[in-house]
Amino acid sequence: MIVITAPTGQIGHQVLDTLVAEGRPVRVIARDPSRLAQGTRERVEVVPGSHNDPAVLAEAFAGADSLLWLVPPNPGAGDIHEHYLDFTRPAADAVKAQGVKRIVGITSLGRGYGRHAGLLSPAFAMDELIEGTGAHYRALAMPYFMENLLNQVQAIRTTGTFFLPNAADRPLATVATRDIAAAAAGLLLDETWTGQESVPVIGPDALSPEGMAQVLSEVLERPVCFQQVEDQAYRATMLQYGMTGAWAQGLVDMATAQNDGIYDAEHKSLAAPAPTGFRQWCEEVLKPAVLG
């Protein structure tokens, strides 16, 4: 039995689709089961509730061999560190109690950075808790999600500009969520791996935000510019969107760490990149969204 957390999220739903297509027995924890596609609901076991609830976890992990572990974002969280640990502490207890053998976790690149990294740092604390269970663990380590740019479709469409707090000329490692999902599904389908390792999943590009703007201009056949936003202006904008001060500051501090090279060592030493390049993703995902 394979357990999937966050099965309707942008990574979880893609992993779930793959596992269902392979005919594997799957159990999902879903806060709102109605968000699952009807065809999927009919082919998986559904445990209603949140995966920070010990009772829900005990039910979901009973008899499970493998687990996909994701902590969902919560821009309303008052403490970003405790948000991650409030999910992971009961999960670690349930993993030990139920004897779950293998866990695939979604985390960040840069665990060896050694300094505060905003929203990335709690993911490293999550990894440590999971490793402490003694279960076999593969920490899929991610850079910046290409899909984050979908939040700026309106700005790209109407002003020809996208905005980040990242340095304009500094390469920013990226990845498409479909490549994360493919890596996760492959590990969940493989019952032979053991031990605990970090597995970087990074796209083949080394583009700066200015370089991304150039690719976007070529793909969309219209000028697209990048504008760097100062930290406090970025924080203020996030607060206007309803984020807590802690979450907004976590985004600012994450960008600071990215500008400081938190991804660099793993990016430079990567043996084999994930298949989806930024241009391909723009052609297949972003362009239809902008033009639609």
PENOR-V825862 format. One record per pair of residues at least 12 apart in sequence whose C-alpha atoms are under 8 Angstrom apart, sorted by the first residue. I is the first residue (numbers start at 0). GAP is how many residues later the second one is. Records with the same first field share a line. If there is no record, write none. Layout:
I->GAP  GAP
This chain:
0->23  24  25  26  62  63  64  65
1->22  23  24  25  62  63  64  65  66  186
2->23  24  25  26  57  58  61  63  64  65
3->12  22  23  24  25  63  64  65
4->23  24  25  46  62  63  64  65
5->22  23  24  64  65  66
6->21  22  23  29
7->22  27  28
9->167
10->166  167  169  170
11->169
13->164  167  168
14->166  167  169  170
16->23
17->167
18->166  170
19->20  23  24
24->19
25->18  19
26->17  18  19  20  33
27->16  17  18  19  32
28->17  18  19  20  21  22  27  31
29->16  17  18  19  20  21
30->17  18  19
31->16  17
32->13  15
46->12  13
50->36  40
51->34  35  36  38  39
52->34  37
53->36  37  40
56->33  34  37
57->36  40
60->33  34  37  39
61->36
62->35  36  37
63->34  35  36  37
64->34  35  36  37
65->34  35  36  37  38  122
66->33  35  36  37  121
67->35  36  37  116  120
68->34  35  36  37
69->35  36
70->13  16  17  35
74->167  168  169  172  173
75->166  167  168  171
76->167  169  170
77->166  167  168  169
78->167  168
79->39  42  166  167  170
80->40  41
81->40
83->38  39  42
84->37  40  41
87->38  41  42
88->40
91->37  38  40  41
92->40
94->38  40
95->37  38  39
99->35
100->34  35
101->33  34  35  92
102->32  33  34  35
103->33  34  35  36  80  83  84
104->22  32  33  34  35
105->33  34  35  36
106->13  16  17  20  32  33  34  35
107->12  15  16  32  33  34  35
108->32  33  34  91  153  154  157
109->152  153  155  156
110->13
112->149
115->137  141
116->133  136  137  139  140
117->131  132  133  134  135  136  139
118->128  131  132  134  135
119->134
126->12
130->65
134->60  61
135->57  58  59  60
136->57  58  59  60
137->58  59  60  61
138->57  58  59  60
139->40  44  58  59  60  61
140->57  58  59  60
141->32  33  38  58  59  60
142->29  30  31  32  58  59  120
143->28  29  30  31
144->29  30  31  32
145->28  29  30  31  132  135
146->29  30
148->13  137
149->136  139
152->133  136  137
153->136
155->68  134
156->133  134
159->62  63  64  65
160->63  64  65  66
161->62  63  64  65
162->63  64  65  66
163->62  63  64  65  70
164->63  64  65  66  69  87  90
165->43  62  63  89  90  92  93
166->41  42  61  92
167->40  41  42  58  59  60
168->39  40  41  42
169->37  38  39  89
170->35  36  37  38
171->34  35  36  37  86
172->29  30  32  33  34  90  94
173->28  29  31  104
174->26  27  28  99  101  102
175->27  100  105
178->22  95  96  97
179->21
182->18
199->66  70
200->72  73
201->65  68  71  72
202->70  71  72  73  74  75
203->69  70  71  72  73
204->72  73
208->17
209->15  16
211->66
212->12  13
214->64
215->63  66
218->60  63  64  68
219->67
230->21
233->18
234->13  14  16  17
235->12
